[in-house]
Structure formats: structure tokens, C-alpha cells
Amino acid sequence: MRKSIVAKLFLMTVGLCSLVVAVLYIGQVLFFERFYVQQKVRSVQTALETFTSESREDAADARSAYQIERQFYDDYHTWIARLDASGYLSDTDNFEAVVRLEDVTDAPALSGASLTVPLYTIMNIEELAEDNPLRPDFFVRPGESIAIEGLLIDDRLVPQRVGRSPSSLRDENHLENSPLVRTEYEMVSRFDNAVEYREHYPSLLVNGTVTQIRIPEGTEQSRYTHHLFLERIKSFQANLLYGQFDAKAHTVIDYEENNIPYKIFIKRLTDRSEDVSYLFAMTSLQPVNEAAGVMRHYYGYIALGALLLAAWISFYYARRIARPLLRVNDAAQRMAELDFSARIPAASEDEIGQLSRSINGLAHMLHDHIQRLERDIEREQRLERTRKEFISGISHELKTPLSLMESCLYIIEDKPDSPKRAYYFAAMKDEVQKMSLLIGDMLELAKYESGTYRMEVSPFRIDALLERVCAKHAEELAGKRLQLRTRFVPVETIGNPRRIEQVAVNLLTNAIRYTPEGQAICVETAEEAGAVRIAIENRGAHIPDEQLDKIWDRFYRIEPSRHRSTGGTGLGLAICKQILELHGASYGAVNTANGVQFYFTLTPKQEA
């Protein structure tokens, strides 16, 4: 039983709209959060790329560094910091302690040296508050003696624990870089014994006196209040110092704290002096989860509204069922005017669908036949023009040699014993050879101009081809005492090497013919935007500007006599033109300061 077109259109439209809403909802549930995260990561990575060296160099001290970091957070909601090669936060001159080392037995070179200890690595900024009962007063007063235990890396002491004396380094109130200490415990367990561990990671215990304390004031303190961010920096430093970080140019790490996901970005930087530093950034993905939850509820209301709207629209368009009939009528009228490009949508199996498919098939068939007929007519017209031009050209060009040969035959007939008999035979032989060459060139040119010739192309080395062409003409160059200057770029191009060699031979032969003795000919290649440019320049007289475009025409010669005795058949450049156009190449001739340059371009081979 055939269904009503109105019912089918209504049900199809409602089903389609329902499907779209369902796909959007499922896509949002399954992919929105992932898409949001990808966009967030891409945004931060782009921001890190555009975080220019000028911006980093503006951070001359802790205050300017904080302002730059704060501005970055305001723009991208991402914490950022610059770290030095050892993983320390750069520009901490407002939150550090300067210690004069004393009596360093295991490293005498450090005795008397000053050690700067970034305080954020061993304590929180809030511990310095006056009302904090756990405030480490013993450490923050200059003049106090302290003990420091740490790793000795590249003759630099990296503090791990700080206490009043060596005996208090394991006491409850000592200060320490917790991530570095935890990493130390993990690394020790990987070695057979502590001695083997110390051979790889030597530690050092030193005594010293605090000479100076720098503590931030006011808003500068907020730089050191992001404890989660600072902990991640210290963890990165521990992994870096212990060789657990793969120092790639860009690294993205997933991290979760208190069920909140984060993304950590690490970018390795190298300046002109090969000094290494790092950009360390951290962003929270909590807003992504919140937005995804809101969108799930919001889509329920969207789905309900979309379904009601789809039902109303479907009913409206179902009543306008006459529209397909109007399309059929329009297509039929256009076919009556020999326009067969119209196509009628025909996805249904009802009467209108069958009629639409029949009309589409008829239009397609008629359109193909007419196009084929037009192509055949155009081909025949082009062949006819080529035949006429060939007959006209060959008739004109053969007049002169035939007249000359006729004159020679009359002379030989009248004076068979003439002493110039051999001269006249040589002249006729020369004219026959010229006619043979002319006919060959005409046939070749006609083949290219017919429109039926298909150029076969393949990759080849243009520099090797030009070197071969130059070598073949070495004797001609030497005969005229001409200097050949070449400059080739080793590159592969796409084309027909045999035909391109024919072009190069013709252009070089013309250059040799028109270059005065003792002058130079330059043959060079150069890579341009998406092309390889081949140029042949000869010293000598310039070509008048109004003739630069005409020299590519058949039988056109620059010299006033326009006679074949002063040049070739007059078809060389016309053949070159057809070969280059079949390659889709650009070509031309220009006057230079010293002479004339002929050039053409080829397409380079694309790397796989």
C-alpha cells in the first residue's frame, strides 16, 4: 500500500529533527567535556607560544615577575612561572635567605661562599605571620647559625633540610623541601645500598650563618600563596634534579588534587647562550566539569522545545507538497530550452519520486551526449585549423627553396659543363635538407597544436639535464670563443625530460647563434615559490620590447631580413611554446642589462 506523501514528509521531518536533537545531546554528553578540555589545552599552549622573550626579559625582579604572572592568569586563568635550569622559581629576590657557608669539609670550594636559599622551597609564606605560633624564628633572624643538608649537583648545593644544628635536621621543627625529600626516599629504594645511591647523588651537610633575609610585603606575598602550584613546581624540580623528567620541548601532564583535575604545561626554553630554562604553567579543569553538568540539564529543555518546533514545521511543509511538482515542471521547461543541468531531488518511491528520477536520467543522458558532440565538433574545428595553418605555412616557406632549386636546375640544363655545377648541386642539397627540417618541425608543431597530444610526465633532475645539454654544445661554444657560466640548483622537477631537453637545446642554440664572439652565456636555475625557474641569458643586442611577445609565433624572426639563411626554420620557439604550455609552465623573454634572457618554470617534485 502506497503511503501518503504528506504523511511521509511529516514523519521524515519529525524523525530527522528528533535525530539531530538526539545526536547533539549524545555528543554533548560524550564529547563536550573532552572537546572543552582540548580547547583549553590548545588555548594555553598557544598562549605559551606567544609568551615572547621580551615579556620574560621584562621580569627583572620579583615584583615585575609577579605582575607578568598575574596578568597571564587574568587573561587565561592559568598560573605560570619561569624556572631556571635547576627548577628553581626565577626572580625570588624578595623571599629568600642568604647564608654564608662555613667549614665545608666535603667541599672546600664552598667554604666562605654565599648560598641563596629560596624560602618558598622550605616554608610557606603564612608561617612568617606574627601571630603564627609555629613561626620558625630561629631561621628568619640574621646572625643565627643554621645547618643545611642537600644534594650537590654540578658543584651547586640544593637544600633539602634546614635546621638550627646538624642534630636537629630530623627534628619535628626543622624545615625541608618535602617533594625533594620524598623523591630522595623513592630513589634510595632503587639502589642496592646507600653507598651506591650517594655515588650517583652525593649529598652535603654544611654549617653557615644567616647574613640576610628578604621577605615580601603587601600584595607581593600573594605570589607565594598558591601552595598547590608551588608544590607542583617543587615536585617538578625534584624530578628534574633526579633525572626523572624527560626534557622535551613541550610536555603536558595530567594531575588531580581533591577530585579536581588539572593540566600542567612544561615548555623547555633555550636562549642564544644555550642556557636552559622552563616555562611552568598549571590550569584547573574544574570549570569544565561544572559547565558539562549544567549543559546536560539545559539540553533537556532544548530537546523538548526542538521537538515541538519540529512537529509544527513538519506539518507546515507537509501541506506544501506541491513544491516537488513545481520542481519537475521547472526542470522540464529548462530541458525544452536545451538546459540539462537541472536535477530534481528524488529520494521517495512514490509517483513524484519515480517521475523525478526519470527526468533526471533523461537530462543526464542528453547532457552527456551534447557535451560529447560539442567536444567532437571543437576537436574537428581545431584539427581543421591546424591543417589549414600547416598547408598555408608550408606552402609559404617552401616557395623560396623550390624557386632556388628551380633556378639551379635551369642553369645546369643550359650549361651542363659549367664549372659551378658542383656548387649548384650542393646548394640544392642544402635546400633539400632545410626543407626536410622545416617539414619535420611543421609536423611536430601541428601535433602539439592539434589538441590530441597528451604529454607524459615523470620526475627528473633538471640540473643533470641542463649539464648534459651544455656538454653537447661545448664545441659550438668553443668555436665562437664563448664563455658558458652555469649555476644549477640540485632539484627534481615534474615534466617530460625529452621535451624539456628539446626546449633547452633550442634556447641554448639561439643564444649561441646571437651572442657575439668572446662574450658569455649564462644558464642557471633557481627555486621560487612553488616552482623551479630555468633561465638562459646571452650577451648581445636587445630585442625590441614590442617584439618580445611575437618571437614565440611561427616563422617570426627578429632580424629585418626575416630570411631563413640568418637563422633556423623559424619554428623553434613556437615548438618550445607549445611544449611549455602542455606542461602548464610559465615562460617568456626579457631584456637585461647585458642582453636577453629566456626563461621558463617547472613544477618541483613534492616530497613524500
C-alpha positions as CSV (number, residue, x, y, z in Angstrom):
1,M,0.0,0.0,0.0
2,R,1.5,3.3,-1.1
3,K,1.9,5.8,1.7
4,S,0.6,9.3,1.5
5,I,3.3,11.8,0.5
6,V,2.1,14.2,3.2
7,A,2.4,11.6,5.9
8,K,5.8,10.5,4.7
9,L,7.1,14.1,4.6
10,F,5.7,14.8,8.1
11,L,7.2,11.7,9.7
12,M,10.5,12.1,7.9
13,T,10.9,15.7,9.1
14,V,9.9,15.0,12.7
15,G,12.3,12.0,12.7
16,L,15.1,14.0,11.3
17,C,14.7,16.8,13.8
18,S,14.5,14.3,16.6
19,L,17.6,12.6,15.4
20,V,19.5,15.9,15.2
21,V,18.5,16.7,18.8
22,A,19.4,13.2,20.0
23,V,22.8,13.4,18.2
24,L,23.6,16.8,19.7
25,Y,22.6,15.6,23.2
26,I,24.6,12.4,23.0
27,G,27.5,14.3,21.5
28,Q,27.4,16.8,24.3
29,V,27.3,14.0,27.0
30,L,30.1,12.0,25.4
31,F,32.3,14.6,23.8
32,F,31.6,18.1,25.1
33,E,33.8,17.7,28.2
34,R,36.7,16.3,26.1
35,F,36.3,19.0,23.5
36,Y,36.3,21.7,26.2
37,V,39.5,20.2,27.7
38,Q,41.1,20.1,24.2
39,Q,40.2,23.7,23.6
40,K,41.5,24.7,27.0
41,V,44.8,22.9,26.4
42,R,45.2,24.4,22.9
43,S,44.5,27.9,24.2
44,V,47.1,27.6,27.0
45,Q,49.7,26.1,24.6
46,T,49.0,29.0,22.1
47,A,49.4,31.5,24.9
48,L,52.7,29.9,25.9
49,E,53.9,30.1,22.3
50,T,53.1,33.8,22.2
51,F,54.7,34.4,25.6
52,T,57.5,36.3,24.0
53,S,61.1,36.6,25.1
54,E,60.5,40.4,25.6
55,S,57.9,39.6,28.2
56,R,60.1,37.3,30.0
57,E,63.0,39.7,29.9
58,D,60.8,42.4,31.5
59,A,60.8,40.3,34.7
60,A,63.9,41.9,36.0
61,D,62.9,41.3,39.7
62,A,60.3,39.5,41.8
63,R,57.8,42.4,41.6
64,S,57.7,42.6,37.8
65,A,57.7,38.8,37.5
66,Y,54.6,38.8,39.8
67,Q,52.9,41.4,37.6
68,I,53.5,39.4,34.4
69,E,52.3,36.2,36.0
70,R,49.2,37.9,37.4
71,Q,48.4,39.4,34.0
72,F,48.8,35.9,32.4
73,Y,46.4,34.4,35.0
74,D,43.8,37.2,34.4
75,D,44.0,36.5,30.6
76,Y,44.0,32.7,30.6
77,H,43.0,31.6,34.2
78,T,46.3,29.8,34.3
79,W,49.2,30.1,36.8
80,I,52.5,30.5,35.1
81,A,56.1,30.8,36.3
82,R,59.6,30.8,34.8
83,L,62.1,28.3,36.3
84,D,65.8,28.2,35.9
85,A,67.8,25.2,34.7
86,S,67.7,23.6,38.3
87,G,64.0,24.0,38.5
88,Y,64.0,27.0,40.9
89,L,61.4,29.7,40.6
90,S,63.1,32.6,38.9
91,D,63.1,36.1,40.4
92,T,62.6,35.3,44.1
93,D,64.8,38.1,45.4
94,N,62.0,39.2,47.8
95,F,61.6,35.8,49.5
96,E,65.0,34.3,50.2
97,A,67.8,33.9,52.7
98,V,71.5,34.5,52.1
99,V,73.7,32.1,54.1
100,R,77.5,32.4,54.4
101,L,78.8,28.8,54.4
102,E,81.5,27.9,56.9
103,D,83.8,24.9,57.4
104,V,82.6,22.8,54.5
105,T,84.8,19.8,54.9
106,D,83.5,17.7,51.9
107,A,83.5,20.6,49.5
108,P,86.3,23.1,50.5
109,A,85.5,25.2,47.4
110,L,82.2,26.2,49.1
111,S,83.8,27.4,52.3
112,G,83.2,31.1,52.7
113,A,80.8,31.2,49.8
114,S,77.3,32.7,50.0
115,L,74.3,30.4,49.4
116,T,71.0,31.9,48.4
117,V,68.1,29.7,49.7
118,P,64.7,30.4,48.1
119,L,62.4,30.3,51.1
120,Y,59.4,29.1,49.2
121,T,61.1,25.7,48.8
122,I,61.2,25.0,52.6
123,M,58.3,27.0,54.1
124,N,55.0,28.7,53.4
125,I,54.7,32.5,53.4
126,E,51.9,32.3,56.1
127,E,54.4,30.9,58.6
128,L,56.0,34.3,58.8
129,A,52.9,35.9,60.3
130,E,53.5,37.5,63.7
131,D,50.5,35.6,65.3
132,N,51.7,32.2,63.9
133,P,52.7,30.0,66.9
134,L,54.7,27.8,64.5
135,R,56.8,30.7,63.1
136,P,60.4,29.5,62.8
137,D,62.1,32.4,64.5
138,F,65.4,30.6,64.6
139,F,65.7,30.8,60.9
140,V,64.4,34.2,60.0
141,R,66.8,36.3,62.1
142,P,70.1,37.3,60.6
143,G,73.1,36.3,62.5
144,E,71.8,32.9,63.5
145,S,73.8,29.8,62.8
146,I,72.0,27.1,60.8
147,A,72.7,23.7,59.3
148,I,71.8,22.8,55.7
149,E,71.7,19.3,54.2
150,G,71.2,19.0,50.5
151,L,72.2,17.5,47.2
152,L,75.5,18.5,45.5
153,I,74.7,18.8,41.8
154,D,77.2,20.4,39.4
155,D,79.0,22.0,42.4
156,R,75.8,23.6,43.4
157,L,74.2,22.8,46.8
158,V,70.4,22.2,46.5
159,P,69.0,22.4,50.1
160,Q,66.7,19.6,51.3
161,R,66.6,20.2,55.0
162,V,67.4,23.2,57.2
163,G,67.7,23.2,61.0
164,R,69.3,25.0,63.9
165,S,72.1,22.4,64.0
166,P,73.1,19.2,62.3
167,S,71.4,17.2,65.1
168,S,68.1,18.9,64.6
169,L,67.8,18.3,60.9
170,R,65.5,15.3,61.6
171,D,63.6,17.1,64.5
172,E,59.9,18.0,64.3
173,N,60.5,21.7,63.9
174,H,63.1,21.6,61.1
175,L,62.3,23.0,57.6
176,E,62.6,20.9,54.4
177,N,61.8,20.7,50.7
178,S,59.2,17.9,51.1
179,P,58.9,16.9,47.4
180,L,62.6,16.7,47.1
181,V,62.9,14.6,50.3
182,R,60.1,12.2,49.2
183,T,61.8,11.8,45.8
184,E,65.1,11.0,47.7
185,Y,63.4,8.2,49.6
186,E,62.0,6.8,46.4
187,M,65.4,6.9,44.7
188,V,67.2,5.3,47.6
189,S,65.0,2.3,47.3
190,R,66.1,1.7,43.7
191,F,69.7,1.1,44.7
192,D,71.2,-1.9,46.5
193,N,72.6,0.2,49.3
194,A,73.0,3.8,50.4
195,V,76.7,3.9,49.3
196,E,75.7,3.2,45.7
197,Y,73.0,5.9,45.9
198,R,75.5,8.5,47.2
199,E,77.8,7.7,44.4
200,H,75.1,8.8,41.9
201,Y,73.6,11.6,44.0
202,P,76.2,13.0,46.5
203,S,74.8,14.8,49.5
204,L,76.4,17.5,51.6
205,L,76.0,18.7,55.2
206,V,77.2,22.3,55.8
207,N,77.0,24.9,58.6
208,G,76.5,28.6,58.0
209,T,75.3,31.9,59.3
210,V,72.3,33.8,58.0
211,T,73.5,37.1,56.7
212,Q,70.4,38.5,55.1
213,I,66.6,37.7,55.0
214,R,64.3,39.1,52.3
215,I,60.6,38.8,52.9
216,P,57.8,40.1,50.6
217,E,55.4,42.8,51.7
218,G,51.9,43.7,50.8
219,T,50.5,42.3,47.6
220,E,53.8,40.7,46.7
221,Q,53.1,38.0,49.2
222,S,50.2,36.6,47.1
223,R,52.8,35.3,44.6
224,Y,53.7,32.7,47.2
225,T,50.2,31.8,48.5
226,H,49.4,29.4,45.6
227,H,50.7,26.4,47.6
228,L,49.3,23.8,45.2
229,F,51.1,25.5,42.3
230,L,54.4,25.8,44.3
231,E,54.2,22.2,45.4
232,R,53.9,21.1,41.7
233,I,56.9,23.3,40.9
234,K,59.0,21.7,43.7
235,S,57.9,18.2,42.6
236,F,59.0,19.1,39.0
237,Q,62.3,20.3,40.4
238,A,62.8,17.1,42.3
239,N,62.1,15.0,39.2
240,L,64.4,17.3,37.1
241,L,67.3,17.1,39.6
242,Y,67.0,13.3,39.9
243,G,66.8,12.9,36.1
244,Q,63.2,11.7,36.2
245,F,61.9,14.4,33.8
246,D,62.2,13.8,30.0
247,A,63.3,17.2,28.9
248,K,61.2,17.6,25.8
249,A,60.4,20.9,24.2
250,H,56.7,20.6,25.3
251,T,55.2,18.4,27.9
252,V,51.6,18.3,29.2
253,I,50.9,16.4,32.4
254,D,47.5,15.4,33.9
255,Y,47.2,15.9,37.7
256,E,44.4,15.6,40.2
257,E,44.1,17.0,43.7
258,N,40.9,16.7,45.9
259,N,39.0,15.3,42.9
260,I,39.8,18.4,40.9
261,P,41.6,17.7,37.6
262,Y,44.5,20.0,36.5
263,K,46.7,20.3,33.4
264,I,50.4,21.1,33.9
265,F,52.3,22.5,30.9
266,I,56.1,22.5,30.8
267,K,58.0,24.2,28.0
268,R,61.7,24.0,27.7
269,L,63.5,27.2,26.6
270,T,67.0,27.7,25.3
271,D,68.4,31.2,24.8
272,R,71.2,32.3,22.5
273,S,73.8,31.3,25.1
274,E,72.4,27.8,25.2
275,D,71.2,28.4,28.8
276,V,68.2,26.3,29.6
277,S,65.1,27.5,31.5
278,Y,61.5,26.3,31.7
279,L,58.0,27.8,31.5
280,F,55.8,26.0,34.0
281,A,52.0,26.6,33.8
282,M,49.1,24.9,35.6
283,T,45.4,25.3,34.9
284,S,42.3,23.9,36.6
285,L,39.7,21.9,34.7
286,Q,37.1,22.3,37.4
287,P,35.0,24.8,35.3
288,V,34.8,22.2,32.6
289,N,33.1,19.7,34.8
290,E,30.7,22.3,36.1
291,A,29.8,23.5,32.6
292,A,29.3,19.9,31.4
293,G,26.8,19.3,34.3
294,V,24.9,22.4,33.5
295,M,24.7,21.6,29.8
296,R,23.2,18.2,30.5
297,H,20.3,19.7,32.3
298,Y,19.9,22.6,29.8
299,Y,19.7,20.2,26.9
300,G,16.5,18.6,28.3
301,Y,14.7,21.9,27.8
302,I,16.3,22.4,24.4
303,A,15.2,18.9,23.3
304,L,11.6,19.5,24.3
305,G,11.4,22.8,22.6
306,A,13.1,21.4,19.5
307,L,10.7,18.5,19.2
308,L,7.6,20.9,19.4
309,L,9.1,23.2,16.8
310,A,10.0,20.3,14.5
311,A,6.4,18.9,14.7
312,W,5.0,22.3,13.7
313,I,7.5,22.9,10.8
314,S,6.9,19.3,9.5
315,F,3.2,19.8,9.4
316,Y,3.7,23.1,7.6
317,Y,5.9,21.7,4.9
318,A,3.8,18.6,4.5
319,R,0.9,20.7,3.4
320,R,3.2,22.3,0.7
321,I,3.5,19.0,-1.1
322,A,3.1,20.8,-4.4
323,R,6.6,22.0,-4.3
324,P,8.1,18.9,-5.9
325,L,5.7,19.1,-8.7
326,L,6.8,22.7,-9.3
327,R,10.4,21.5,-9.5
328,V,9.5,18.9,-12.1
329,N,7.8,21.5,-14.2
330,D,10.8,23.9,-13.9
331,A,13.2,21.1,-14.9
332,A,11.1,20.2,-17.9
333,Q,10.9,23.8,-19.1
334,R,14.7,24.2,-18.8
335,M,15.2,20.9,-20.8
336,A,12.9,22.4,-23.5
337,E,15.4,25.3,-23.7
338,L,18.3,22.8,-24.0
339,D,19.5,23.4,-20.5
340,F,20.0,19.9,-19.0
341,S,21.9,21.0,-15.8
342,A,18.8,20.9,-13.6
343,R,18.4,18.0,-11.2
344,I,15.3,17.1,-9.2
345,P,15.7,15.5,-5.7
346,A,14.1,12.1,-5.9
347,A,14.6,10.1,-2.6
348,S,11.0,8.7,-2.4
349,E,9.4,5.7,-4.1
350,D,6.1,7.4,-4.8
351,E,4.9,8.7,-8.2
352,I,6.7,12.0,-8.0
353,G,9.9,10.3,-7.0
354,Q,9.7,7.9,-10.0
355,L,8.9,10.8,-12.3
356,S,11.8,12.9,-10.9
357,R,14.3,10.0,-11.4
358,S,13.1,9.5,-15.0
359,I,13.6,13.2,-15.8
360,N,17.0,13.3,-14.1
361,G,18.1,10.3,-16.1
362,L,16.9,11.8,-19.4
363,A,18.6,15.1,-18.6
364,H,21.8,13.4,-17.7
365,M,21.9,11.3,-20.8
366,L,21.1,14.3,-23.1
367,H,23.6,16.5,-21.3
368,D,26.4,13.9,-21.8
369,H,25.6,13.4,-25.5
370,I,25.5,17.1,-26.2
371,Q,28.8,17.7,-24.3
372,R,30.4,14.9,-26.2
373,L,29.1,16.3,-29.5
374,E,30.4,19.7,-28.7
375,R,33.8,18.3,-27.8
376,D,33.9,16.4,-31.1
377,I,33.0,19.5,-33.0
378,E,35.6,21.6,-31.2
379,R,38.3,18.9,-31.9
380,E,37.4,18.7,-35.5
381,Q,37.5,22.5,-35.8
382,R,40.9,22.6,-34.1
383,L,42.2,19.9,-36.4
384,E,40.9,21.7,-39.4
385,R,42.5,25.0,-38.3
386,T,45.8,23.1,-37.8
387,R,45.6,21.5,-41.2
388,K,44.9,24.9,-42.9
389,E,47.7,26.6,-41.0
390,F,50.1,23.8,-41.8
391,I,49.3,23.9,-45.5
392,S,49.5,27.7,-45.6
393,G,52.7,27.8,-43.7
394,I,54.4,25.0,-45.5
395,S,53.3,26.4,-48.9
396,H,54.7,29.8,-48.0
397,E,58.0,28.5,-46.6
398,L,58.7,26.1,-49.4
399,K,58.4,28.8,-52.1
400,T,61.9,30.1,-51.6
401,P,63.8,26.8,-51.6
402,L,61.8,25.5,-54.5
403,S,62.5,28.7,-56.5
404,L,66.2,28.4,-55.7
405,M,66.3,24.7,-56.8
406,E,64.4,25.5,-60.0
407,S,66.9,28.2,-60.8
408,C,69.8,25.9,-60.2
409,L,68.2,23.2,-62.5
410,Y,67.7,25.7,-65.3
411,I,71.4,26.8,-65.0
412,I,72.6,23.2,-65.0
413,E,70.3,22.4,-68.0
414,D,71.5,25.4,-70.0
415,K,75.2,25.0,-69.1
416,P,75.8,21.3,-68.3
417,D,79.6,21.8,-68.4
418,S,79.6,24.8,-66.1
419,P,82.5,24.7,-63.6
420,K,79.9,25.7,-60.9
421,R,77.9,22.5,-61.5
422,A,79.1,21.1,-58.1
423,Y,78.2,24.3,-56.4
424,Y,74.6,24.3,-57.7
425,F,74.2,20.6,-56.6
426,A,75.5,21.5,-53.1
427,A,73.1,24.4,-52.9
428,M,70.1,22.2,-53.9
429,K,71.2,19.5,-51.4
430,D,71.4,22.2,-48.7
431,E,67.9,23.4,-49.6
432,V,66.5,19.9,-49.6
433,Q,67.9,19.4,-46.1
434,K,66.4,22.7,-44.9
435,M,63.0,21.7,-46.4
436,S,63.2,18.3,-44.7
437,L,63.9,20.0,-41.4
438,L,61.2,22.5,-42.0
439,I,58.6,19.8,-42.7
440,G,59.6,17.9,-39.6
441,D,59.2,21.0,-37.4
442,M,55.9,21.8,-39.0
443,L,54.6,18.3,-38.4
444,E,55.8,18.4,-34.8
445,L,54.2,21.8,-34.2
446,A,51.0,20.6,-35.8
447,K,51.0,17.6,-33.5
448,Y,51.2,19.8,-30.4
449,E,48.6,22.3,-31.7
450,S,46.1,19.6,-32.6
451,G,44.8,19.3,-29.0
452,T,45.0,15.5,-29.2
453,Y,48.6,15.1,-28.0
454,R,49.0,14.1,-24.3
455,M,52.3,14.9,-22.7
456,E,53.6,12.1,-20.4
457,V,55.4,13.4,-17.4
458,S,57.7,11.9,-14.8
459,P,60.2,13.2,-12.1
460,F,63.7,14.1,-13.4
461,R,66.7,16.1,-12.3
462,I,66.7,19.4,-14.2
463,D,70.3,20.2,-13.2
464,A,71.6,17.0,-14.7
465,L,69.5,17.6,-17.9
466,L,71.0,21.1,-18.4
467,E,74.5,19.9,-17.7
468,R,74.0,17.3,-20.5
469,V,72.7,19.9,-22.9
470,C,75.6,22.3,-22.2
471,A,78.1,19.4,-22.7
472,K,76.7,18.6,-26.1
473,H,77.2,22.2,-27.3
474,A,80.7,22.6,-26.0
475,E,82.3,22.5,-29.5
476,E,79.9,25.2,-30.8
477,L,80.7,27.4,-27.7
478,A,84.5,26.9,-28.3
479,G,84.1,27.7,-32.0
480,K,82.8,31.2,-31.2
481,R,85.1,31.5,-28.1
482,L,82.0,31.9,-25.9
483,Q,82.2,31.6,-22.1
484,L,79.5,29.4,-20.5
485,R,78.6,30.3,-16.9
486,T,76.3,27.8,-15.1
487,R,74.6,27.9,-11.7
488,F,72.3,24.9,-11.0
489,V,70.2,24.0,-8.0
490,P,70.1,20.3,-7.4
491,V,66.3,19.7,-7.6
492,E,63.8,17.2,-9.1
493,T,61.0,18.5,-11.3
494,I,58.0,17.0,-12.9
495,G,57.7,17.0,-16.7
496,N,58.7,15.2,-19.9
497,P,62.5,15.2,-19.8
498,R,62.8,14.6,-23.6
499,R,60.7,17.5,-24.5
500,I,62.2,19.8,-21.8
501,E,65.6,18.9,-23.2
502,Q,64.3,19.9,-26.7
503,V,63.3,23.3,-25.2
504,A,66.7,23.8,-23.5
505,V,68.6,22.8,-26.7
506,N,66.6,25.3,-28.8
507,L,67.1,28.2,-26.3
508,L,70.8,27.4,-25.9
509,T,71.3,27.1,-29.7
510,N,69.6,30.5,-30.2
511,A,71.8,32.0,-27.5
512,I,74.9,30.7,-29.2
513,R,73.7,32.0,-32.6
514,Y,73.0,35.5,-31.5
515,T,75.9,36.0,-29.0
516,P,78.9,37.9,-30.3
517,E,82.3,36.2,-30.2
518,G,84.2,36.3,-26.9
519,Q,81.0,37.1,-24.9
520,A,79.3,34.9,-22.2
521,I,76.1,32.8,-21.9
522,C,74.6,32.2,-18.5
523,V,72.5,29.2,-17.8
524,E,71.0,29.0,-14.3
525,T,68.2,27.5,-12.2
526,A,66.6,28.9,-9.1
527,E,63.8,27.7,-6.7
528,E,60.9,30.1,-6.4
529,A,57.6,29.9,-4.5
530,G,56.2,26.5,-5.7
531,A,58.3,26.4,-8.9
532,V,61.8,26.0,-10.4
533,R,62.9,28.8,-12.7
534,I,65.3,27.9,-15.6
535,A,66.9,30.9,-17.3
536,I,69.3,31.2,-20.3
537,E,70.8,34.6,-20.9
538,N,73.1,35.7,-23.8
539,R,75.1,38.8,-24.2
540,G,74.3,40.9,-27.3
541,A,71.7,43.1,-28.8
542,H,68.4,43.6,-27.1
543,I,65.1,42.5,-28.6
544,P,62.7,45.5,-29.2
545,D,60.1,45.5,-26.5
546,E,57.2,45.3,-29.0
547,Q,58.7,42.1,-30.4
548,L,59.2,40.2,-27.1
549,D,55.7,38.6,-27.4
550,K,55.9,38.0,-31.1
551,I,59.1,35.9,-31.1
552,W,57.1,32.9,-30.0
553,D,54.9,33.0,-33.2
554,R,55.7,30.6,-36.0
555,F,58.1,31.8,-38.7
556,Y,58.7,35.1,-36.8
557,R,62.3,36.3,-37.0
558,I,63.8,39.3,-35.2
559,E,66.3,40.3,-37.9
560,P,65.0,42.8,-40.5
561,S,65.6,40.4,-43.4
562,R,63.3,37.7,-41.9
563,H,65.2,35.2,-44.1
564,R,65.9,31.6,-43.1
565,S,69.5,31.9,-44.0
566,T,70.1,34.0,-40.9
567,G,68.5,31.5,-38.6
568,G,66.7,28.2,-38.3
569,T,63.2,27.3,-39.6
570,G,61.5,30.0,-37.6
571,L,59.6,27.3,-35.7
572,G,61.9,26.6,-32.8
573,L,60.4,29.0,-30.3
574,A,56.8,28.2,-31.5
575,I,57.5,24.5,-30.7
576,C,59.0,25.5,-27.3
577,K,55.9,27.5,-26.6
578,Q,53.6,24.5,-27.3
579,I,55.7,22.1,-25.2
580,L,55.8,24.5,-22.3
581,E,52.0,25.2,-22.5
582,L,51.4,21.4,-22.5
583,H,53.4,21.4,-19.2
584,G,51.3,24.2,-17.8
585,A,54.6,26.2,-17.4
586,S,55.0,29.9,-17.5
587,Y,57.7,31.3,-19.9
588,G,58.9,34.4,-21.5
589,A,61.8,36.6,-22.6
590,V,63.1,39.8,-21.1
591,N,65.8,42.3,-21.9
592,T,68.6,42.5,-19.3
593,A,71.3,45.0,-18.8
594,N,73.7,43.0,-21.0
595,G,71.5,41.1,-23.4
596,V,68.4,38.9,-23.5
597,Q,67.2,36.3,-21.0
598,F,64.8,33.5,-21.9
599,Y,63.1,31.7,-19.0
600,F,60.5,29.1,-18.2
601,T,59.3,27.4,-15.0
602,L,58.6,23.8,-14.0
603,T,56.8,22.2,-11.0
604,P,59.2,20.7,-8.4
605,K,58.6,17.2,-7.2
606,Q,56.8,17.2,-3.9
607,E,58.4,15.3,-1.0
608,A,56.6,12.2,0.1
